[in-house]
Amino acid sequence: MRINIIGRHIEVTQAIHDFVEKKISKLSKYYNRISEIEVILTEEGMTKKVEVQIKAEHSQRFVVTESGEDLYACVDVSVDKIERQLTKLKEKSRHRKGRTGTSQATSDALEAQSQQED
């Protein structure tokens, strides 16, 4: 997983870089097929903007944008949003893999019921 942190109109200090990298590196536990993460930090007057873009294998690109006065709070909120998106994708793929047909599920239920009656 490659992480790029880009600052536009803002100086990315070592403290900001470390904070963002620490938060972003946790995303791999929500979805392990992430190939690249790009974090774009922008400052427009008093407003800070954080944009997180994720490329994952076999899926679309995930993009989250958050703006506010506190850069660290914007990073936290954007990471929370992207966590929810990745969790939803992972759950979706799990449900697809474990799906059984209705006839199979019905026969399994009838078999279990008949075993309980015996």
N, C-alpha and C positions, 0 to 999 in steps of 0.2 A: 504494500500500500504506500503510495507516494503522496506526501502532503506538501502543497505549495501555499505559502502565505504571502499575499501581495498587498502592499500599502499604496493607496492612491491619495495624494494630498495629505498624507499622514506619515509620521515617522514611526516605523515599527521598532520599538525598543526591544531589548532582550527579554524584559519582563512580560511584555505583551506577547511576543513570539512564544515564550515558554508556556504561558497560560493557554493560548489558543491551541498549541500542539498537544498539551496535556488533555484538554477537553475533547479535541477531535480524535485523538488516538483511541479513546474509549468506544468510538462508534463501531469498531470492528467486532465487538462482542454482540452487537445487534444484527449485523449482517456481514458474514465473512467473505463475501465475494466483491468487496470494494476494491477497485483498482487504482483510483486516483481521487484525491480530495483537494479542492482549491478554495481557499478562504480569501476573500477580497475585503479589505478594510478601507473605508472611505470617510473623510471628514469634510463636511460642508457647513462652515460656520460653527455653530455650537452643536450641530447634529452629527452623530457618528452613525455609520451604516456598516453592517456586516452582511456579506453575502457568502453563503456556503454552497458550493457546487460539487456533487458527487457523481462519479462515473462508476457504475457497477456492471459486472459481467451479466450478459443476457437480459438487461433491463434498460429502461429509459434513464435519463439523467435526472437527478434530484436537485432542486434548487430551492433554497430558503433565503429570504431577505428579512432583516430586522433592523430598525433604526431607533435611535434614542439619544439621550444625552450622555449616558455612561457606556463606554465601549465594552467593558467587562460584562455588564448586564445584558447587552445585545448579543454577545457571544454565547452566554448561558442560555438565553431564550432561543436563539437559532439552533443550538445543539439539541435542546429539548424537542424542538419541532422536527428536526431531521431524525432524531431517535424514534419518534412516533411513526414517521413515514417508513423507516427501515423495518421497524417491528411489524407494521401492517403488511409490508411486502413479504417478510419472512413467514408470517402466519398464513398468508394467502398461499404461498408455495407449499407449506406443510399440509394444508387442507386438500390441495389438489392431489398430492402424492398418496394420501391415506384414504381417499374416497373409494367407497364400494358401491356397486350397483344396487338399486332398490330390491331387485329380486334376491340378491345374495343376502342383503341385510334382513329381509323378511324371512328367508329360510333359516338364517342363524337365530333369529328371535323365536321362531316356532320350535326349533330344536331345543333351545334353552328352556322354553316353557314346558315342553314335554318331559325334559329331564327333571324339572322341579316337581312335576306331578307324580312322577314315579317314586 
